């Protein structure tokens, strides 16, 4: 697995954890420990997504910022079979 695939995998794993934490927090909104975990993993995911966007292509439009070129169109399309 190359670095690009590793980063995408890490983003997917953390996103899964965030979805699970969101569902838990929907039923336990006052659990401070769960909220700390959520915030921690949300920061990590944002950092990884920025890192991926700088090295390869933006995963979301808000990460498409660039001084040199518009990179949003560089991402593979879903039907090309390489999207996460």
C-alpha positions in Angstrom: 0.0 0.0 0.0 1.5 3.3 -1.1 1.3 6.5 0.9 -1.7 7.8 -1.0 -3.7 4.6 -0.3 -2.6 4.7 3.3 -3.8 8.2 3.8 -7.2 7.5 2.2 -7.5 4.4 4.4 -6.6 6.3 7.6 -9.2 9.0 6.6 -11.8 6.3 6.1 -11.1 4.6 9.4 -11.3 7.8 11.3 -14.4 8.9 9.5 -16.0 5.5 10.5 -15.1 6.3 14.2 -16.6 9.7 13.9 -19.9 8.4 12.5 -20.1 5.9 15.4 -19.3 8.6 17.9 -21.9 10.9 16.4 -24.5 8.2 16.8 -23.5 7.6 20.4 -23.5 11.3 21.2 -27.0 11.6 19.7 -28.2 9.4 22.6 -25.7 10.5 25.2 -25.2 14.3 24.6 -23.7 14.9 28.0 -20.9 12.4 27.8 -17.8 14.6 28.1 -15.4 11.8 27.3 -17.1 10.9 24.1 -17.2 14.5 23.1 -13.4 14.8 23.7 -12.9 11.7 21.6 -15.1 13.1 18.8 -13.1 16.4 18.9 -9.8 14.6 18.9 -10.6 12.4 15.9 -12.3 15.3 14.0 -9.0 17.3 14.3 -7.0 14.3 13.1 -9.3 13.8 10.1 -9.1 17.4 9.1 -5.3 17.3 9.3 -5.1 14.1 7.2 -7.6 15.5 4.6 -5.5 18.7 4.3 -2.3 16.7 4.0 -3.9 14.5 1.3 -5.2 17.5 -0.5 -1.8 19.2 -0.6 0.0 16.1 -1.9 -2.6 14.6 -4.3 -6.0 16.3 -4.9 -8.7 17.8 -2.7 -11.3 15.4 -1.3 -13.8 18.2 -0.7 -14.4 21.5 -2.5 -13.4 23.5 0.6 -10.0 21.9 0.4 -9.5 22.9 -3.3 -7.7 26.1 -2.5 -4.6 26.6 -4.5 -2.4 29.5 -5.5 -1.1 27.9 -8.7 -4.0 25.9 -10.2 -7.5 24.8 -9.7 -7.0 21.2 -8.5 -10.6 20.1 -7.9 -10.9 18.6 -11.3 -7.8 16.4 -10.8 -9.6 14.0 -8.5 -10.7 10.7 -10.1 -14.4 10.3 -10.7 -16.4 7.6 -8.8 -17.0 5.5 -11.9 -13.2 5.3 -12.5 -13.1 2.9 -9.5 -10.4 4.6 -7.5 -12.5 6.8 -5.1 -12.7 5.9 -1.5 
